[in-house]
């Protein structure tokens, strides 16, 4: 019998008024109506506020690729620009293009292979901490966040300041707690002058995060060294048209973007994957056999990654059920048409990745955990815009290869050292907080191996 993990119970009909607001603030993906899990497009209009949920691959392709000039990231920019300024995630047009070109060489496959020992060491240190502080139950979500921060610090954003991880962790949590109101205001295109709950907390978090990364840049300028990391490359990058380099503010924008995109998302992917494996002894055993066969009992290395095919299938299925970024939004900037529906300028177009990945008509047994659906011959048949844990189109996540290699190496290392089991009465609920977090955390029973 298939294992069906915790899921959102969508409303039978689109919520309206205060019911919509209350549910959105609690959990933005919980307002996505049942029809979005079964149809192609669901429209919601209240006065001048219009929202359209789309789930059909053809419509998503239209928005993200074919007519992308008509659908801009205005809501996302409004939500994240106070934190990320005009970095690669929150810029458009030429500004976006040159920043992506400047960052792309860091993510070439040959560059990524050299990071695998760092991925493995971060996972090994998780095991070391658990051995040093043995407990039947461990906060796996916190452990994965710490491990992926170690990776980012060692590979992309190195700093000698030991206080930075704690500063960033606290400020990120504060930003995410207040983020639902910001998402609501942005998606509904509400006036910026309206009072917004949590705005002061978010502003405080933004100041702390930007100050911490600004200090990192000042440290590097004072002691340049020769380390060829992302910060070094961004500092050396030049706009191909103007010849200008990034100033400190632009550097902060992009470093914070890579921190949030490369740390929180991978941490959540690993957290949900370990939960699914804890509830699936058969799949855990299959992965243990694959890891032992591929590595021969040795430490995971770069040559093993492509051979750990079943491990990657499990990760892909985990990100289908629990996509690290559960919502994508665009705003129509011109009157247009999506399928049979007319869409006027100003409409928020929401692509609920969580619902797209669980669409009843496009996935067999959509809510069940079944990594076999990502076997190579089956994965090849999945439409490109039906499975989007890293987005799609020209703005697909630049760090996709990095994230998959990191998650594969870390998961294989953890499964070599530990066995996981669920905790009775602690079933995690998926909650959207920019990333998809387990409400109440992710405590798992952990049994370490000698």
SULRA-V797692 format. One record per residue. N is the residue number from 1. RES is the residue in one small letter. PHI is phi in radians with two decimals (NA if undefined). BURIAL is I if it has 24 or more other ideal C-beta (glycine too) atoms within 12 Angstrom, else O. Layout:
BEGIN
((N,RES,PHI,BURIAL) (N,RES,PHI,BURIAL))
END
This chain:
BEGIN
((1,x,NA,O) (2,x,-1.19,O) (3,x,-1.54,I) (4,x,-1.90,O) (5,x,-1.36,I) (6,x,-0.97,I) (7,x,-2.52,I) (8,x,-1.34,I) (9,x,-1.66,O) (10,x,-1.25,I) (11,x,-1.14,I) (12,x,-1.10,O) (13,x,-2.28,O) (14,x,-0.98,I) (15,x,-1.28,I) (16,x,-2.31,O) (17,x,0.96,O) (18,x,-1.14,O) (19,x,-1.09,O) (20,x,-1.11,I) (21,x,-1.08,I) (22,x,-1.08,O) (23,x,-1.23,I) (24,x,-1.08,I) (25,x,-1.15,I) (26,x,-1.19,I) (27,x,-2.88,I) (28,x,-0.93,I) (29,x,-1.34,I) (30,x,-1.37,I) (31,x,-1.57,I) (32,x,-1.18,I) (33,x,-1.30,I) (34,x,-0.94,I) (35,x,-1.03,I) (36,x,-1.21,I) (37,x,-1.47,I) (38,x,-2.23,I) (39,x,-1.97,I) (40,x,-1.78,I) (41,x,-2.64,I) (42,x,-2.26,I) (43,x,-1.86,I) (44,x,-2.31,I) (45,x,-2.39,O) (46,x,-2.41,O) (47,x,1.13,O) (48,x,-1.59,O) (49,x,-1.59,I) (50,x,-2.23,I) (51,x,-2.26,I) (52,x,-2.19,I) (53,x,-1.68,I) (54,x,-2.11,I) (55,x,-2.31,I) (56,x,-1.30,I) (57,x,-0.93,I) (58,x,-1.15,O) (59,x,-1.23,I) (60,x,-1.11,I) (61,x,-1.08,I) (62,x,-1.06,I) (63,x,-1.27,I) (64,x,-1.53,I) (65,x,-2.28,I) (66,x,-1.10,O) (67,x,-2.19,I) (68,x,-1.10,I) (69,x,-1.21,O) (70,x,-1.60,I) (71,x,-2.29,I) (72,x,-1.83,I) (73,x,-1.54,I) (74,x,-1.11,I) (75,x,-1.16,I) (76,x,-1.14,I) (77,x,-1.12,I) (78,x,-1.08,I) (79,x,-1.24,I) (80,x,-1.75,I) (81,x,-1.09,I) (82,x,-1.04,I) (83,x,-1.61,I) (84,x,-1.79,I) (85,x,0.96,I) (86,x,-2.04,I) (87,x,-1.35,I) (88,x,-1.09,I) (89,x,-1.48,I) (90,x,-2.07,I) (91,x,-2.12,I) (92,x,-2.25,I) (93,x,1.04,O) (94,x,-1.11,O) (95,x,-1.03,I) (96,x,-1.15,I) (97,x,-1.06,O) (98,x,-1.28,I) (99,x,-1.19,I) (100,x,-1.15,I) (101,x,-1.08,O) (102,x,-1.19,I) (103,x,-1.56,I) (104,x,-0.96,I) (105,x,-1.02,O) (106,x,-1.17,I) (107,x,-1.94,I) (108,x,-1.23,O) (109,x,-0.91,O) (110,x,-1.16,O) (111,x,-1.31,I) (112,x,-1.15,I) (113,x,-0.99,I) (114,x,-1.24,O) (115,x,-1.53,I) (116,x,-1.00,I) (117,x,-1.01,I) (118,x,-1.18,I) (119,x,-1.03,I) (120,x,-1.14,I) (121,x,-1.08,I) (122,x,-1.08,I) (123,x,-1.19,I) (124,x,-1.09,I) (125,x,-1.20,I) (126,x,-1.04,I) (127,x,-1.08,I) (128,x,-1.05,O) (129,x,-1.14,I) (130,x,-1.18,I) (131,x,-1.18,O) (132,x,-1.25,O) (133,x,-2.23,O) (134,x,-1.12,O) (135,x,-2.73,O) (136,x,-1.15,O) (137,x,-2.17,I) (138,x,-2.12,I) (139,x,-1.41,I) (140,x,-1.16,I) (141,x,-1.08,I) (142,x,-1.18,I) (143,x,-1.11,I) (144,x,-1.20,I) (145,x,-1.11,I) (146,x,-1.11,I) (147,x,-1.17,I) (148,x,-1.25,I) (149,x,-1.17,I) (150,x,-1.02,I) (151,x,-1.12,I) (152,x,-1.04,I) (153,x,-1.11,I) (154,x,-1.44,I) (155,x,-1.87,I) (156,x,-2.05,I) (157,x,-2.26,I) (158,x,-1.20,I) (159,x,-2.57,I) (160,x,-1.54,O) (161,x,-1.46,O) (162,x,-1.23,O) (163,x,-1.43,O) (164,x,-1.05,I) (165,x,-0.95,I) (166,x,-1.19,O) (167,x,-1.04,I) (168,x,-1.19,I) (169,x,-1.07,I) (170,x,-1.13,O) (171,x,-1.21,I) (172,x,-1.11,I) (173,x,-1.06,I) (174,x,-1.14,I) (175,x,-1.09,I) (176,x,-1.21,I) (177,x,-1.06,I) (178,x,-1.59,I) (179,x,-1.21,I) (180,x,-1.09,I) (181,x,-1.11,I) (182,x,-1.07,I) (183,x,-1.08,I) (184,x,-1.05,I) (185,x,-1.08,I) (186,x,-1.26,I) (187,x,-1.16,I) (188,x,-1.39,I) (189,x,0.98,I) (190,x,-1.33,I) (191,x,-1.01,O) (192,x,-1.15,O) (193,x,-1.37,O) (194,x,-1.11,O) (195,x,-1.02,O) (196,x,-2.23,I) (197,x,-0.99,O) (198,x,1.44,I) (199,x,-1.09,O) (200,x,-1.16,O) (201,x,-1.11,O) (202,x,-1.10,I) (203,x,-1.10,O) (204,x,-1.13,O) (205,x,-1.11,I) (206,x,-1.05,I) (207,x,-1.06,O) (208,x,-1.15,I) (209,x,-1.15,I) (210,x,-1.20,I) (211,x,-1.16,O) (212,x,-1.11,I) (213,x,-1.29,I) (214,x,-1.05,I) (215,x,-1.15,I) (216,x,-1.07,I) (217,x,-1.17,I) (218,x,-1.07,O) (219,x,-1.08,O) (220,x,-1.21,I) (221,x,-1.14,O) (222,x,-1.28,O) (223,x,-2.32,O) (224,x,-1.03,O) (225,x,1.06,O) (226,x,-2.24,O) (227,x,-1.13,O) (228,x,-1.64,O) (229,x,-1.95,I) (230,x,-1.08,I) (231,x,-1.05,I) (232,x,-1.03,I) (233,x,-1.19,I) (234,x,-1.17,I) (235,x,-1.18,I) (236,x,-1.55,O) (237,x,-1.15,I) (238,x,-2.28,O) (239,x,-1.14,O) (240,x,-1.08,O) (241,x,-1.59,O) (242,x,-1.68,O) (243,x,1.38,O) (244,x,-1.37,O) (245,x,-1.70,O) (246,x,-1.31,I) (247,x,-1.40,O) (248,x,-1.08,I) (249,x,-1.13,O) (250,x,-1.18,I) (251,x,-1.12,I) (252,x,-1.05,I) (253,x,-0.92,I) (254,x,-1.37,I) (255,x,-1.14,I) (256,x,-1.16,I) (257,x,-1.05,I) (258,x,-1.22,I) (259,x,-1.10,I) (260,x,-1.17,I) (261,x,-1.29,I) (262,x,-1.71,I) (263,x,-1.95,I) (264,x,-1.12,I) (265,x,-1.15,I) (266,x,-1.17,I) (267,x,-1.04,I) (268,x,-1.21,I) (269,x,-1.06,I) (270,x,-1.17,I) (271,x,-1.05,I) (272,x,-1.17,I) (273,x,-1.13,I) (274,x,-1.13,I) (275,x,-1.13,I) (276,x,-1.07,I) (277,x,-1.21,I) (278,x,-1.06,I) (279,x,-1.64,I) (280,x,-2.32,I) (281,x,-0.99,O) (282,x,-1.12,O) (283,x,-1.20,I) (284,x,-1.04,I) (285,x,-1.08,O) (286,x,-1.09,O) (287,x,-1.20,I) (288,x,-1.04,I) (289,x,-1.14,O) (290,x,-1.11,I) (291,x,-1.09,I) (292,x,-1.12,O) (293,x,-1.17,O) (294,x,-1.25,I) (295,x,-1.57,I) (296,x,1.11,O) (297,x,1.52,O) (298,x,-1.57,O) (299,x,-1.11,O) (300,x,-1.10,I) (301,x,-2.30,I) (302,x,-1.04,I) (303,x,-1.21,O) (304,x,-1.49,I) (305,x,-0.98,I) (306,x,-1.15,O) (307,x,-1.39,O) (308,x,-1.47,I) (309,x,-1.21,I) (310,x,-1.18,I) (311,x,-1.02,I) (312,x,-1.24,I) (313,x,-1.07,I) (314,x,-1.11,I) (315,x,-1.07,I) (316,x,-1.14,I) (317,x,-1.19,I) (318,x,-1.08,I) (319,x,-1.31,I) (320,x,-1.24,I) (321,x,-1.23,I) (322,x,-2.30,I) (323,x,-1.06,I) (324,x,-0.95,I) (325,x,-1.98,I) (326,x,-1.46,I) (327,x,-2.37,I) (328,x,-2.19,I) (329,x,-2.31,I) (330,x,-2.42,I) (331,x,-2.14,I) (332,x,-1.17,I) (333,x,-1.87,I) (334,x,-2.64,O) (335,x,-1.09,O) (336,x,-2.72,I) (337,x,-2.47,O) (338,x,-2.07,I) (339,x,1.07,I) (340,x,-1.58,O) (341,x,-1.82,I) (342,x,-1.42,O) (343,x,-2.20,I) (344,x,-1.62,O) (345,x,-0.97,O) (346,x,1.70,I) (347,x,-1.23,I) (348,x,-1.47,I) (349,x,-1.82,I) (350,x,-1.88,I) (351,x,-1.83,I) (352,x,-1.36,I) (353,x,-0.91,I) (354,x,-1.00,I) (355,x,-1.31,I) (356,x,-1.04,I) (357,x,-1.33,I) (358,x,-2.17,I) (359,x,-1.16,I) (360,x,-1.09,O) (361,x,-1.61,O) (362,x,-2.00,I) (363,x,-2.26,I) (364,x,-1.24,O) (365,x,0.86,O) (366,x,-1.00,I) (367,x,-1.59,I) (368,x,-1.54,I) (369,x,-1.48,I) (370,x,-2.54,I) (371,x,-1.07,I) (372,x,-1.08,I) (373,x,-1.17,I) (374,x,-1.86,I) (375,x,-1.03,O) (376,x,-0.86,O) (377,x,-1.21,O) (378,x,-1.41,O) (379,x,-1.08,O) (380,x,-1.09,O) (381,x,-1.57,O) (382,x,-1.38,I) (383,x,-0.98,O) (384,x,-0.99,O) (385,x,-1.74,I) (386,x,-1.82,I) (387,x,-2.30,I) (388,x,-2.45,I) (389,x,-1.14,I) (390,x,-2.00,I) (391,x,1.39,I) (392,x,-2.86,I) (393,x,1.41,I) (394,x,-1.03,O) (395,x,-1.76,I) (396,x,-1.00,I) (397,x,-0.93,I) (398,x,-1.16,I) (399,x,-1.68,I) (400,x,-1.02,I) (401,x,-1.11,I) (402,x,-1.02,I) (403,x,-1.12,I) (404,x,-1.18,I) (405,x,-1.16,I) (406,x,-1.08,I) (407,x,-1.11,I) (408,x,-1.12,I) (409,x,-1.11,I) (410,x,-1.25,I) (411,x,-1.12,I) (412,x,-1.08,I) (413,x,-1.16,I) (414,x,-1.10,I) (415,x,-1.26,I) (416,x,-1.25,I) (417,x,-1.92,I) (418,x,-2.60,I) (419,x,-2.09,O) (420,x,-2.02,I) (421,x,-2.53,I) (422,x,-1.24,I) (423,x,-1.78,I) (424,x,-1.01,O) (425,x,1.39,O) (426,x,-2.13,I) (427,x,-1.49,O) (428,x,-1.32,I) (429,x,-1.78,I) (430,x,-1.25,I) (431,x,-2.27,I) (432,x,-1.45,I) (433,x,-2.38,I) (434,x,1.23,I) (435,x,-1.70,I) (436,x,-1.62,I) (437,x,-1.80,I) (438,x,-1.47,I) (439,x,-1.03,O) (440,x,1.46,O) (441,x,1.49,I) (442,x,-2.29,I) (443,x,-1.33,I) (444,x,-2.30,I) (445,x,-1.28,I) (446,x,-2.17,I) (447,x,-2.01,O) (448,x,-1.45,I) (449,x,-1.75,O) (450,x,-1.29,O))
END
